[in-house]
Every structure is written in structure tokens, then in C-alpha cells.
């Protein structure tokens, strides 16, 4: 259960954080290489109408796995779990690169989704281990900036590689990029490192904690909004751009520009939240910008890449602010012992990826693909209600 900040156990260690930042960058590049080609790749083996069901099923398994993660961490230690998960991601990426058959591709994709999600949760726990609450906004903002720098530099490369090679080739490149994390992590952290202070809190008890504390309930809801937004964008935005007859090299360029706000704004926003403003003020502004810009997607019927760059850039201005304030607010409430709560917080992502594709699938039965972005825009605007009702979260520096 979350404790008062004065009782938190973290000890600030900038040297360890620098190592973790480098690992986060490589993980982000490996993730970003394939993130926006997953649905086009799977559509080679599965009808587009069933894509949402595959994503939903994969994320149901992710939820089950993340619920078991605290027990695994206590038994094996963070070092071993991270290394095994990295090997799992690399192995499944290579499987997706080599297997040309439907079912092996689907099964490999599901395991890839599980391993990739869990390794990010473990990285979260290590960052929390070496953080301090008074600078959480800055640490989380910088970590997100480094992560998103990997996301920004990668889509253009993705578009060029897809145009010249194949979707499967990108997964092989992703495995190659991720491999150095094993060497870096092994050199910087001890195999004997244990996480025995992690609490093994049953899922129902965790849910009661979240439901019983207004600030946690609100920030979990905001996290759901954000991942609902991301899921529709990741699954359906590439399909929409392809339907506008935009080439993959141009799509890659659009996505690189689109993701720039995550590099430009998250660290400054984290500093603002630590020193001057409350997270709720920045969150509210983020929801307004993300909602209005997403609404605009419905009205764009052109293949002019500069118009798409502008509108999608604005959607990510809003999303980047929501993302960093979500992390800053939440991690000021917990410490390294709360691995189960961190896992539950991060499991909002697979929960959103279970629910949102089902809604999209139902909408696509009666409406065109652009219509779901109209619905998504209105949905994001309603998130303002939850950000405005979030309790203040100021901690003196």
C-alpha cells in the first residue's frame, strides 16, 4: 500500500540512473522499430476485422503475467528477471522475423507482447529504486524524454526499411538493437541483487487500495484514457495513412515529427510539476490539446504529409503532457516496495488494449475508419473531468 513520502525507501543514485537511461533508450528503439507495423504485418495473416481480437487476447495474457510478476521478482531477483525477459523479447522478435506461417506468427507475437510489457515494468522498478520523491518529476520526465528520443529517431528508419525489405526484417533489427542491453545491465547491476522487500499483495487487495484512495483512483483513470488513445493510434493510424495512399517512407517521416513533443516537452513539464505547478493543471491542458487535435483527424482527407505532421504533432503535444504528469503524480505516491502496485498501474495499458480494440471493431462494423478518430477525440475531451478532480500533489523540493 502506498505510504507517506517521508517513509519511502528510495536512495537517489545518479550513476545507476544514467545506466538505466541508456538501457531505456535501447529498449525504446527496439520497441519503436516494430510498434507501428504490427497491425499491417499481422494483417498479412489475419483479416483486418480480427486484428483487434488478437491484440485483446494478447493483453489478457499480459494482465495475468503482470499479476504474477512480484512473486517472480522476489524469488529470482530483479537482475535475473530482467535478463530472462530481454532474452525472451529477442527470441520472439527473431521468430517473427523468420516464421512465414500464420499460427507461428500469431503465437510469437503474443509472447513478444508479454515479454516486452514485463521488461518495461521491471525497468520501472529499477528506476524507482534509485529515485527520490523530491525530484521524481525531473527523473521521470528525463527518463520519458530519453525513451521518446528513441521513438522519435526510429519511425523514419522504419519507413525506409519497410520500403526496401519486409516487416519481418524490422523485428530482426529490433532484436539486434536490444541485445546490448544484456551486456550493459549485467555489468552495472549485481546478479545477487534481490527484491525481497517487494510486497506480495493480492490483486483484490490492490484494487481495494486503488478504489479507496481518491488520488490513485483518479490517476489510474487518467492512465486508462492515455492508453486507450495510444492503442487506437498504434493499431489504426497506420492503416488510415496507408488508405490515404501515403507511402511508408513518408509515414515514417510523419511519425518522427509526430513524436517530437515527447522529447521537447516532457522534461520541462516534469520540472514545472516539481517546482511551480500541480500536475492536474498540466494534465488538463494536455487533455484539451489531445482531444481537439484528434477530432481534427476525422476531417482530413488528403495525402499532404505536412498537414498530417501538424495535426498529429498536436495530438502528441497533449499526450506527452498527460504521460509525464501521470508518471510524476503516481510515483510520488509509492516506493520500490510497491512493485505489485507499479505492476497494476502499468497493467492499465494492457487493460486498455483489451477494451479499446473491441470498441473499435464494433464501430468499424457500421462506420468508416476515420470515424473512430472522431469518437476518440470526444473521448479524450471527457478526460478533463478527471484531471480537474485530481487532488493536489505538491512535494517541497
N, C-alpha and C positions, 0 to 999 in steps of 0.2 A: 504494500500500500504506500502511496506517496507520503513523504514526510516533510516536515518543515525544512526549508533550505539550510538552516544552521546545523542540521543533523546529517546532512549529506556527506558521503564518504569520498567523493572525488578529490583527487590531488592534481592540480594543474601541472602538466608536463609538456612544455612546448616542443621538445625534441621528439617525443613519441608522436605528438600530433602531426609534426612535419612528415614523419614516415607514413602515417595514416593518410595524410592528404595526397601523397604520391600514389598510394595504393588505390585511393578513391578515384583519382584521375584515370588510372589504367582500367579500373572496373567500369568507369563511365564510358570510356572509348569502346571497350568490348561490348557493352550493352547497347550503345547508340548505333553501332555499325549495323545491327540487325533489327532494332526496335521498329522502324517504320516499314520494313519489308516483310515482317512476319505474316501479316494478313495477305498481301499479294503472293507470298511464297506458298502459304497453306492453300490459297485458292487454286493453285495448280493441281491439288489433290482432292479438294473438297469444294462443293458448291458454295458460293458466297453466302447464301442464306443460312448455312450451317456453321459459319466461322464463329459467330457469337457463342454458339453452344460449346465449341471446343475451348474457347477462352474461359467460359464459365466453368466447365468441368475441371480444367487445369487449376483454376484458382480455388475451387472447392478443396482440392488436394493440398494446395498451398496453405489454406487455413488449418487443415488438420495437422500438417507438418509443423507449422509455426507454434501450434499449441504444445507440441512435444519438445520444442527446442530448448526451453530452460532445463528440463531434465537431462537432455543430451549434453548440454554445456556443463552441468555440474559433474556429470560422470566422466566426460572425456577432456574437459578443459577447452578454453576458447581457442588456443593455438591449434590443437588437433582438429577441432570442428571447422575452423576457417580453412585449413589446408585441404581437408577432405571435400568440403563444398567447392573450393576452387578447382580441384581435380574433377569433380562431378560436372561443373559447368563446362570445363574444357572438353571432357569426353562427350557430352551431349552435343556440343557445338560441332565437333568433328563428325559425329553421327549424322547430324543434319546436313553437313557438307557432302557426305559420301552416299547416304542411302537414297536411291531413286524410287522407292516404293511407298505407297500411300501409308500403310499402317506403321512401318518403322519410323516414318517421318512424324506422324502424329504422336506416337509414344515418346519419341526422342524430344519433341517439342514440349510435351507435358513435363517430363523430368527436367528439361532445361529451365522451364518457368519456375519449378520448385526450387532447384538449387540456386538459381540466380537471385530469387527473392530472399532466401535464407541467408545468403552470404552478405547481402546488404544489411540485414538485421544484425548479424554478428559484427559487422564493421561499425554500426551504430553503437553497440555496446562498448566496443573498444574506444571510440571517440568519447563517450560518456565517462569512461574510466579515467581519462586524462584531462577532463574539462573541469571548470569551476563555474558555479551559478552566476557570479557577478559579471562574467564575460561570455555567457552562453550564447547570447545573440550574435556576438562577433565570431565566436568559434563556429557556430552552426552556419552563419552567413558565409564565412570563408570556405568552410567545407562544401557548402552547396555551390559556391562560386567555382571552386576547383572542379567539382563534379560536372557542373554545367559547361565549364570550359571544354571538357571532353566531349560533351554533347554538341557544342557549337562547331567544333573543328571537324566533326565526323560526318554529318549528313552530306556535305558536298562530295567527300570521298566516297560515301555510299552510292550516291547517284552516278558517279563516274565508273565505279567498279561494276555496278549492276548493268550499266550500258555496255560494258566491254566483256563482262564474264557472265556470272549467274548469281541467283540468290544464294545457292549453296556455298559458293565461293566466299561470300561475306561471313558466313559462320566459321569457316576455316581461318579467315583473317582475325576474327574475334577471338578465337582460341589462341592464336599466336600472340595477340596483344595481351591477353590475360595471363599468359604463362609467367612473365617476370614477377608478378605479384607473389608467387610462391617463394621465390628467392629473396625478395625484399622483406616479406613478412617473416620468413624463417630466420633471417639474420638479425632482425630488430627485436623480436619477441622470443621469450623462452618457452620451450615445449613443456616445462614444468609449471607454467602459469595455470592456475586453477581459478575457477569462478564459483567456489563453494559458498560464497555469501549470497548467491542468487536465490531468491525466494521461489519455492515451488508452490505457487498459488493456483488453486483450481480455477478453471475457466469461469465457472458460475460465480465464484467469489470475486474474480476480476471484474466481471460485468456488473456486479453489485457495487463495487467500488466506483466504477465509472458512472453508473446511474445515480449514485448517492452524492456525488460531488459535482456541483453545477459547472465549475470551470473545466473539469475533464469531459463532462457530457457535451459541452458546447464545442470544445476543441476537437473532439472525436467527430462531431457532426461536420465541422468545417473541413476536416481531413477527408471525410467521405465525399463532400462536394468537389474537392480538388481532384480526387482520384476518379470520380465519375467523369469529370471534364477530360482528364488525361486519357481515360480508356476509350472514349468515343473519338478523340483526336488521333490516338495511335492506330486504332483499328480502321476508322472510316475516312480520315482526312487523306491518306494516300490514294484511296480508291476514288475519292471525289476529284482530286487533282488529275489523276490519270483519265477520268471521264471527261475532263476539260481539255484533253489532248496535250497535256504538258509532259514533256519528256523527263526521264529520270534524272539526267544531269541538271535540268532546271529545277526539278523538285528538290534535289539535294541542296542547290543554292538557296532556294526559298526557305528550306528548313534551317539552314545555317543562320540566315538573317533572322528568322523567326525566333530562334533560341538565344539571341544575343542579350535580351533583358535579364536572363538568369545569371549572366556574367557581369553585366553592368550595374544591376540594382540590388542584388541580394546582400552583399557585404555592407554597403552603405545603409540599407534598410535595417540590418541587424544592429549596427552601431546606433542608429536613431532609436531603436526599441530599447537598447541598453541604457542610453544616456538622457533621452529627451521625451520620447513619446511612449504611449502604450501600444502594445501590439494590435489592439482592437481598432485603433484609428487607421493604421496602415492596412489591416485586413479589409476593412470596409471599402477603402479606396480601391483595393485590388479587385474585390468583387464587382464593383461598378464598372471598372475598365474591362475586365474579362467578359462580363455579361454583355455589354453593349457591343464590343468588338466581335464576339461570337455571333450575335444576332446579324451583324453585317454580312457574314459569310453566305447566308441564305440568298442575299440579293446580288451576289457576284456571279456573273455569267460570262466570263471572259477567260482567255488564257494569257492575259498580260501578267507577267511574273512580278512586276513592280507593285501592282495593285494587291496581289496576293501577299507579297512581302510585307507591305504596310499593315494590312488588316491582321495577318497572323502575328506580326511583331507586337501589335497592341494586345492581342489575346494573351500573349506570354508576358507582357508587362504586368498585367493583372495577376496571372498565375504565379509569376516569380515572387511577387509580394506576398501572396497568400501562402506560398510554400515556406518561405523563410520565417514568416511570423508564426505559422503553425508549429514549426520546429522550435523556435525560440520560446514560445509560450509553454509548450509541453515539457521540454527538457529542463525548464526552471522548476518544474513540479516534482521531478523524480531524480534518482541517482542510479549508480551502477547495479545496485542490488535488485532493481526493478526490471530485470530482463523480461520477466513474464509480461509486465505492463508495456514495456517497449515493443515486445512482440505483438501484443494485442493492438497497440497503436499503429504499428506498421501493417498489421493484418487488415486494417481498413482498406488498404489498396486492393488485395485480392477480393475482399467483400464487394467493393465497388465494381471490380472486373467480373464478378459473378452476376451482379444485378444489372449493370448498365447494358451489356450486350443483349440481354433478354429484352429489355425495353426497346433497344434499337431494332432488334429483329421483329418485334411486334409492329413498330412504326413503319418499317420497310415493307410490311405486307400491304399497307394501304397508301403509303406516301413515298415520294422520291427521296433519294439520298440527301439532297440539300436540306430537306425539311427537318431532318434530325438536328441540324445545327441551329435552326430557329428555336426548336424546343430546348436545346442545350443552353442557348443564350438566356432564355427566360428562367431556366432552372438556376443558372449562376446568379442572376439578379436576386432571386429569393434568398440566397445565402447571406445577403446584407442583414437580414433579421437576426441571424445567429451571431454574426460578428459584433453587432451593436449591443447584444445582450451578454457579451463575454465579460466576466469580472476583470477588473484591472489586475495587472501582473507586474508591478514595478518592484525591482530589487535594487537597492542602493549599490553603486559601484564602489 
